[in-house]
Amino acid sequence: MRRIALISAHTCPLLQPGSGWAGGMNVYIDELGRALAREGIGVDVFTRRHSRDVPETVVVEKGFVLHHIEAGPLREIGPERTHRHLGAFADRVVNQIRQTPDTSLVHSHYWLSGSVGLRVASLLGMPLVHSFHTLGRVKDRNRRSDAALSTFSRLVAEEDVIEGARCIVASTSAEKEDLVGHYGADESKICVAAPGVDHDLFTPGLKAPARIRMGWPDVPTVLFAGRIQSLKGADVALEAYLRLQRRIDRTRLVIVGAPSGSEGVRELETLQQRVKEADLVDQVTFAEPVPHREMADVYRASDVVVVPSRAESFGLVAAEAQAAGVPVVAANVGGLRSVVPEGSGGILVDGWDPEVWAEAIASILSDHELAASLAESGPLHAETFSWDLAVERIVDVYRQVA
């Protein structure tokens, strides 16, 4: 196996995580491409061209090439509108791959790319490996009451990809259970391969210098990092913080992220208005996303990282925060159960009741022994998520299906 094609139709892996439609999946594809290239496997990533300013081809590093394929408007348009242009996108990907005859396998990411992957793999006579990253039926199960349900086209596409792919890569055993339980997937086609964490970057460090570098005051700080949308639970983080004020004085909440999806701008405005109503403008900071490599200091400058997602196939923020030695309070859902096992680097919370979340956060901020224990055990557990292990497992999958 000399070369593979990775497909990420709706979002470029080099875009800033934490805003728009860019998140942990973007980091995953970027890191996976680099790691495979270091193993001597050539990687071509195909993504829809989202701007006239981006070049058609980007050599990310030796052996890892990103291709911007023109299909639809030259701007970010989101998953549902991207769906209209998948046919043209797929045909142009096929033409591109035919120019590199040593490509032997297609690995698609997210449901949109899965539809592309089925067409590309079929036309080229290649096996398809697919990673969902998020499943529509799982997301719908815990959605906030005012959030939209997954579209019919998405649910049908997910079923088609599960049926047509040679192998489905699940990030955790919980995602595998969801694939079998909610979609009737053939268990023998599913392999579990957890994403990795960059342990050269995300390491424990001193809090005070990190706060100086970030320009943050030296007070107990709660961090939420993620896209601003109901799925990620920034509303839960804020409501929990408002209740935390009754328990502990002089704390701070930092929300690092930008609006995502059609609901994102309204979601952010609602959060900001809630902060004004509570007269906590000086204690709650809304910060723009920072480059992924700068997130290590963001974690280190915090005392607790909250991950109140309503659905997660993995939970990269939780894994990175633990690697940086910061206690995590996470929702007891999906992959977060594997990423944050109870008492090892963090606390799992059932449901999204802000009072319960506030109590969990307060237990860490008010108990220095507990905080120190979680900060010490977190990096040890996070070592189980490494890119060396992830790539070893993924390459094994590729070789089995190629």
Solvent accessible surface area in square Angstrom, and as a share of the most:
residue,aa,sasa,rsa
1,M,76,0.34
2,R,172,0.63
3,R,44,0.16
4,I,0,0.00
5,A,0,0.00
6,L,0,0.00
7,I,0,0.00
8,S,1,0.00
9,A,0,0.00
10,H,28,0.12
11,T,5,0.03
12,C,4,0.03
13,P,7,0.04
14,L,77,0.38
15,L,42,0.21
16,Q,61,0.27
17,P,30,0.19
18,G,11,0.11
19,S,31,0.20
20,G,19,0.19
21,W,67,0.24
22,A,2,0.01
23,G,10,0.09
24,G,38,0.36
25,M,24,0.11
26,N,2,0.01
27,V,14,0.08
28,Y,15,0.06
29,I,0,0.00
30,D,25,0.13
31,E,27,0.12
32,L,0,0.00
33,G,0,0.00
34,R,68,0.25
35,A,6,0.05
36,L,0,0.00
37,A,15,0.11
38,R,157,0.57
39,E,116,0.52
40,G,64,0.62
41,I,8,0.04
42,G,8,0.08
43,V,0,0.00
44,D,6,0.03
45,V,0,0.00
46,F,3,0.01
47,T,0,0.00
48,R,11,0.04
49,R,36,0.13
50,H,26,0.12
51,S,26,0.17
52,R,188,0.69
53,D,132,0.69
54,V,28,0.16
55,P,76,0.48
56,E,116,0.52
57,T,67,0.39
58,V,38,0.22
59,V,104,0.60
60,V,29,0.17
61,E,53,0.24
62,K,188,0.80
63,G,29,0.27
64,F,1,0.00
65,V,24,0.14
66,L,1,0.00
67,H,18,0.08
68,H,11,0.05
69,I,13,0.07
70,E,84,0.38
71,A,1,0.00
72,G,32,0.31
73,P,32,0.20
74,L,40,0.20
75,R,123,0.45
76,E,87,0.39
77,I,14,0.07
78,G,3,0.03
79,P,16,0.10
80,E,81,0.36
81,R,89,0.32
82,T,2,0.01
83,H,67,0.30
84,R,175,0.64
85,H,49,0.22
86,L,16,0.08
87,G,40,0.39
88,A,45,0.35
89,F,2,0.01
90,A,1,0.01
91,D,55,0.28
92,R,115,0.42
93,V,0,0.00
94,V,4,0.02
95,N,82,0.42
96,Q,56,0.25
97,I,3,0.02
98,R,139,0.51
99,Q,132,0.59
100,T,44,0.25
101,P,124,0.78
102,D,48,0.25
103,T,8,0.05
104,S,37,0.24
105,L,0,0.00
106,V,0,0.00
107,H,0,0.00
108,S,0,0.00
109,H,0,0.00
110,Y,29,0.11
111,W,1,0.00
112,L,0,0.00
113,S,0,0.00
114,G,0,0.00
115,S,34,0.22
116,V,1,0.01
117,G,0,0.00
118,L,47,0.23
119,R,110,0.40
120,V,0,0.00
121,A,7,0.05
122,S,87,0.56
123,L,86,0.43
124,L,36,0.18
125,G,70,0.67
126,M,35,0.16
127,P,15,0.09
128,L,6,0.03
129,V,0,0.00
130,H,0,0.00
131,S,5,0.03
132,F,0,0.00
133,H,32,0.14
134,T,37,0.21
135,L,9,0.04
136,G,0,0.00
137,R,78,0.28
138,V,15,0.09
139,K,47,0.20
140,D,26,0.14
141,R,131,0.48
142,N,36,0.18
143,R,82,0.30
144,R,54,0.20
145,S,108,0.70
146,D,86,0.44
147,A,16,0.12
148,A,87,0.68
149,L,109,0.54
150,S,16,0.10
151,T,51,0.30
152,F,165,0.69
153,S,41,0.26
154,R,10,0.04
155,L,37,0.19
156,V,54,0.31
157,A,9,0.07
158,E,0,0.00
159,E,72,0.32
160,D,74,0.38
161,V,0,0.00
162,I,15,0.07
163,E,140,0.63
164,G,45,0.43
165,A,2,0.02
166,R,133,0.48
167,C,11,0.06
168,I,1,0.01
169,V,6,0.03
170,A,0,0.00
171,S,13,0.08
172,T,6,0.03
173,S,63,0.41
174,A,14,0.11
175,E,5,0.02
176,K,50,0.21
177,E,120,0.54
178,D,20,0.10
179,L,0,0.00
180,V,52,0.30
181,G,62,0.60
182,H,63,0.28
183,Y,27,0.10
184,G,64,0.61
185,A,8,0.07
186,D,78,0.40
187,E,101,0.45
188,S,100,0.65
189,K,47,0.20
190,I,14,0.07
191,C,13,0.08
192,V,55,0.32
193,A,5,0.04
194,A,31,0.24
195,P,11,0.07
196,G,1,0.01
197,V,4,0.02
198,D,31,0.16
199,H,57,0.25
200,D,142,0.73
201,L,25,0.13
202,F,1,0.01
203,T,50,0.29
204,P,80,0.50
205,G,43,0.41
206,L,137,0.68
207,K,72,0.31
208,A,58,0.45
209,P,46,0.29
210,A,0,0.00
211,R,14,0.05
212,I,139,0.70
213,R,144,0.52
214,M,56,0.25
215,G,64,0.62
216,W,30,0.11
217,P,67,0.42
218,D,111,0.57
219,V,19,0.11
220,P,48,0.30
221,T,0,0.00
222,V,2,0.01
223,L,0,0.00
224,F,4,0.02
225,A,13,0.10
226,G,17,0.16
227,R,44,0.16
228,I,1,0.00
229,Q,24,0.11
230,S,5,0.03
231,L,26,0.13
232,K,34,0.15
233,G,0,0.00
234,A,0,0.00
235,D,25,0.13
236,V,5,0.03
237,A,2,0.01
238,L,1,0.00
239,E,35,0.16
240,A,0,0.00
241,Y,1,0.00
242,L,20,0.10
243,R,48,0.18
244,L,0,0.00
245,Q,40,0.18
246,R,174,0.64
247,R,105,0.38
248,I,35,0.18
249,D,114,0.59
250,R,166,0.61
251,T,3,0.02
252,R,25,0.09
253,L,0,0.00
254,V,1,0.00
255,I,1,0.00
256,V,8,0.05
257,G,9,0.09
258,A,10,0.08
259,P,39,0.24
260,S,1,0.00
261,G,27,0.26
262,S,126,0.81
263,E,42,0.19
264,G,0,0.00
265,V,92,0.53
266,R,141,0.51
267,E,8,0.04
268,L,34,0.17
269,E,100,0.45
270,T,81,0.47
271,L,7,0.03
272,Q,65,0.29
273,Q,92,0.41
274,R,85,0.31
275,V,4,0.02
276,K,129,0.55
277,E,113,0.51
278,A,34,0.27
279,D,122,0.63
280,L,20,0.10
281,V,89,0.51
282,D,136,0.71
283,Q,56,0.25
284,V,7,0.04
285,T,46,0.26
286,F,59,0.24
287,A,33,0.26
288,E,131,0.59
289,P,22,0.14
290,V,30,0.17
291,P,69,0.43
292,H,37,0.16
293,R,161,0.59
294,E,91,0.41
295,M,18,0.08
296,A,4,0.03
297,D,24,0.13
298,V,0,0.00
299,Y,1,0.00
300,R,33,0.12
301,A,0,0.00
302,S,0,0.00
303,D,31,0.16
304,V,0,0.00
305,V,0,0.00
306,V,2,0.01
307,V,12,0.07
308,P,0,0.00
309,S,2,0.01
310,R,16,0.06
311,A,9,0.07
312,E,32,0.14
313,S,23,0.15
314,F,12,0.05
315,G,5,0.05
316,L,29,0.14
317,V,37,0.21
318,A,0,0.00
319,A,0,0.00
320,E,5,0.02
321,A,0,0.00
322,Q,0,0.00
323,A,3,0.02
324,A,3,0.03
325,G,15,0.15
326,V,6,0.03
327,P,9,0.05
328,V,0,0.00
329,V,0,0.00
330,A,0,0.00
331,A,0,0.00
332,N,47,0.24
333,V,14,0.08
334,G,10,0.10
335,G,0,0.00
336,L,0,0.00
337,R,122,0.44
338,S,42,0.27
339,V,0,0.00
340,V,0,0.00
341,P,41,0.26
342,E,112,0.50
343,G,48,0.46
344,S,30,0.19
345,G,0,0.00
346,G,0,0.00
347,I,31,0.15
348,L,31,0.15
349,V,5,0.03
350,D,105,0.54
351,G,34,0.33
352,W,63,0.22
353,D,71,0.37
354,P,30,0.19
355,E,66,0.30
356,V,66,0.38
357,W,1,0.00
358,A,0,0.00
359,E,106,0.47
360,A,11,0.09
361,I,1,0.01
362,A,10,0.08
363,S,39,0.25
364,I,2,0.01
365,L,25,0.13
366,S,80,0.51
367,D,62,0.32
368,H,151,0.67
369,E,148,0.67
370,L,56,0.28
371,A,24,0.19
372,A,62,0.48
373,S,60,0.39
374,L,3,0.01
375,A,31,0.24
376,E,125,0.56
377,S,28,0.18
378,G,1,0.01
379,P,22,0.14
380,L,116,0.58
381,H,37,0.16
382,A,0,0.00
383,E,105,0.47
384,T,78,0.45
385,F,16,0.07
386,S,23,0.15
387,W,22,0.08
388,D,120,0.62
389,L,97,0.48
390,A,5,0.04
391,V,7,0.04
392,E,119,0.53
393,R,86,0.31
394,I,1,0.00
395,V,12,0.07
396,D,62,0.32
397,V,4,0.02
398,Y,0,0.00
399,R,163,0.60
400,Q,127,0.56
401,V,17,0.10
402,A,70,0.55
